[in-house]
Amino acid sequence: MSNFRFLSIKELIKELDKYTFKQLHIRHTWKPEHKDFKGNNHVAMQQSMKNYHVNTNKWSDIGQHLTLFPDGKWVTGRPFNITPASIKNWNTGALAVEIIGNFDTGHDKLEGKQKEEILKLIKYFIDKYGESSIKFHREGPGAGKTCPGTSLDKNKLIQEAKIMGEKKEIEQLDIIKINLHGKLIEAQGLSKDLEGKGNMTQFVPIRFLNNLGLNVSWDNKNKTVIIDYKGEDK
């Protein structure tokens, strides 16, 4: 019977909170690819990888802590408290993730639930350990590989992960109601207690200023927000 477990991202993060990591290692399997995933053979594929790592590579266990399947499901591998076989000379203190697929240009695409789940894990590591904790296999000393694939840009994934976090935060914002000259205006905002002194500040999307008699536009060339009063007495 396999010791592999399926974890949701919430369950995974809850477990990871018990440990301290230095890096998140992101790799692709290269083989198997997306075409090898049949929708219900998660454990069989994970066991096959373990058999290869143990019997051919002569490792003590499957190399990675986690495998992310094309349907966005996480399956556990090596125990989280055991050093992985991931990036030579960088393994100590690392969490190793294998993403099922060949993400070299022209092959599989990282998209849908699979992409969403890895972005959530990247965001978790950024928040807890900083952007420098995110490592692609190919960055390792003398790696000589394209892993996790030439189609993947680490900096782009990091930015997408951060944006995903911002969108989630906006979805959870409070509703702010303002009565302006007899007109009730509502917007989503976020209440924050600055320095814990009971000084509550409300943050709202900048487009909300349109409701206050201001024109808001974006100067893409200079990367600047322009705010202009549009009242009659201008």
C-alpha positions in Angstrom: 0.0 0.0 0.0 1.3 3.4 -1.0 2.1 6.1 1.6 1.4 8.8 -1.0 -1.3 11.3 0.0 -3.5 13.8 -1.9 -3.4 17.3 -0.4 -5.4 20.4 -1.2 -3.4 23.6 -1.3 -4.8 24.6 2.1 -3.9 21.3 3.7 -0.4 21.5 2.1 0.3 25.0 3.4 -0.9 24.0 6.9 1.6 21.2 6.9 4.4 23.3 5.4 3.9 25.8 8.3 5.4 23.2 10.6 8.7 23.5 8.8 11.3 26.1 7.9 12.6 26.1 4.3 15.3 28.1 2.5 14.2 27.4 -1.1 11.3 26.2 -3.2 12.8 24.0 -6.0 10.6 23.9 -9.1 11.3 21.1 -11.7 9.4 19.4 -14.5 9.3 15.7 -15.0 10.1 16.0 -18.8 9.0 12.4 -18.9 6.2 11.6 -18.0 4.4 14.2 -20.0 0.8 15.5 -19.9 -0.2 12.8 -22.4 0.8 10.1 -19.9 -1.7 11.4 -17.4 -5.1 9.7 -17.8 -7.0 11.6 -15.2 -7.0 8.9 -12.5 -3.5 7.5 -12.5 -1.9 9.9 -10.0 -0.6 7.2 -7.7 0.5 4.8 -10.4 2.6 7.6 -12.0 4.0 8.6 -8.6 4.9 5.0 -7.8 6.6 4.6 -11.2 8.8 7.7 -10.5 9.6 6.3 -7.0 10.6 2.9 -8.5 12.9 4.7 -11.0 14.5 6.8 -8.3 15.1 3.9 -6.0 15.9 1.1 -8.3 17.8 3.0 -11.1 19.2 6.0 -9.4 19.7 4.1 -6.1 18.2 6.9 -4.0 16.7 6.0 -0.7 13.2 7.3 -1.7 11.4 9.2 -4.4 13.4 12.4 -5.0 10.7 15.1 -4.7 8.5 16.1 -1.7 5.6 16.9 -4.0 4.3 16.2 -7.4 1.8 18.5 -9.1 -0.4 16.8 -11.7 -2.1 18.4 -14.8 -5.4 18.5 -13.0 -4.0 20.6 -10.2 -3.8 17.8 -7.6 -0.9 17.6 -5.2 0.5 14.2 -4.3 3.1 13.8 -1.6 6.4 12.0 -2.0 9.5 12.1 0.2 8.7 13.3 3.8 8.9 17.1 4.2 11.5 16.8 6.9 13.9 14.7 4.7 16.4 16.4 2.4 15.3 16.0 -1.3 17.2 14.8 -4.3 16.5 17.9 -6.3 19.3 20.5 -7.1 22.8 19.4 -6.4 24.5 21.5 -3.6 21.2 23.3 -2.9 19.2 20.4 -1.4 19.6 21.2 2.3 16.5 23.1 3.6 14.7 22.9 0.2 11.2 21.9 -0.7 11.3 20.0 -4.0 8.3 20.1 -6.4 8.0 18.1 -9.6 5.4 19.4 -12.1 4.2 16.6 -14.4 4.9 17.7 -18.0 7.5 18.7 -20.5 7.5 22.5 -20.5 10.3 22.9 -23.1 9.0 25.2 -25.9 6.7 23.3 -28.3 5.6 20.7 -25.8 3.2 20.8 -22.8 1.8 24.1 -21.5 1.6 25.1 -17.9 -1.9 26.3 -17.6 -5.3 25.9 -15.9 -5.5 24.4 -12.4 -1.9 23.1 -12.6 -0.6 26.7 -13.1 -2.9 28.1 -10.5 -1.7 25.7 -7.9 2.0 26.3 -8.4 1.4 30.0 -8.3 -0.3 29.6 -5.0 2.7 27.7 -3.6 5.1 30.3 -5.1 3.1 33.1 -3.4 3.3 31.2 -0.1 7.1 31.1 -0.3 7.4 34.7 -1.4 5.4 35.9 1.6 7.3 33.7 4.0 10.8 33.5 2.6 11.1 36.2 -0.1 11.4 36.0 -3.9 14.9 34.8 -3.7 13.7 31.5 -2.3 12.1 30.5 -5.6 14.6 28.4 -7.6 14.4 26.7 -11.0 16.3 23.5 -11.4 18.4 25.0 -14.2 19.7 27.7 -11.9 21.6 25.2 -9.8 25.4 25.1 -9.9 26.4 23.1 -13.0 22.9 21.9 -13.6 23.2 22.0 -17.4 19.5 21.6 -17.9 16.5 23.6 -19.2 14.4 22.3 -16.3 11.6 23.2 -15.6 11.4 24.0 -19.3 12.4 26.7 -21.7 8.8 28.0 -22.0 8.7 29.0 -18.3 10.0 32.4 -17.1 10.6 32.5 -13.4 10.3 36.2 -13.0 7.0 36.1 -14.9 5.6 33.4 -12.6 6.7 35.3 -9.5 4.8 38.4 -10.7 1.7 36.4 -11.6 1.8 34.8 -8.2 1.9 38.2 -6.6 -0.9 39.5 -8.7 -3.0 36.4 -7.9 -2.5 37.3 -4.2 -3.6 40.9 -4.7 -6.8 39.8 -6.6 -7.6 37.4 -3.7 -7.2 40.2 -1.2 -9.4 42.5 -3.2 -12.2 39.9 -3.2 -12.1 39.8 0.5 -12.2 43.6 1.1 -14.8 45.4 3.2 -17.6 47.4 1.6 -17.1 51.1 2.3 -20.1 53.4 2.1 -19.7 57.2 1.7 -22.5 59.8 1.6 -21.2 62.5 -0.7 -23.6 65.5 -1.2 -26.6 63.2 -0.6 -25.3 60.5 -2.9 -24.5 57.1 -1.4 -21.4 55.7 -2.9 -20.2 52.2 -2.2 -16.8 50.6 -2.9 -14.7 47.7 -1.8 -11.9 48.7 0.5 -9.6 47.3 3.0 -9.5 48.4 6.7 -6.0 48.4 8.2 -4.9 49.3 11.7 -1.7 51.3 11.2 0.9 50.2 13.7 -1.7 48.7 15.9 -2.8 52.1 17.3 -6.4 52.0 16.4 -5.8 54.4 13.5 -8.0 52.7 10.8 -7.3 53.7 7.2 -9.5 52.7 4.3 -7.9 51.7 0.9 -10.0 51.6 -2.2 -9.3 51.0 -5.9 -8.1 54.2 -7.5 -10.9 54.1 -10.1 -13.2 54.8 -7.1 -12.0 58.4 -7.4 -14.2 58.7 -10.4 -17.2 58.7 -8.1 -15.7 61.7 -6.2 -15.6 64.1 -9.3 -12.2 63.2 -10.5 -10.9 61.9 -13.8 -8.5 59.0 -13.4 -6.3 57.9 -16.3 -3.1 55.9 -16.9 0.0 57.3 -18.7 1.5 54.1 -19.9 4.6 55.8 -21.3 5.6 57.2 -17.9 3.9 54.5 -15.9 1.9 57.2 -14.0 -1.6 57.5 -12.7 -3.1 61.0 -13.6 -5.9 62.3 -11.4 -7.7 65.4 -12.7 -10.7 67.1 -11.1 -13.7 67.2 -13.5 -16.0 69.5 -11.6 -17.8 72.5 -13.1 -15.7 75.1 -11.3 -12.5 73.9 -12.8 
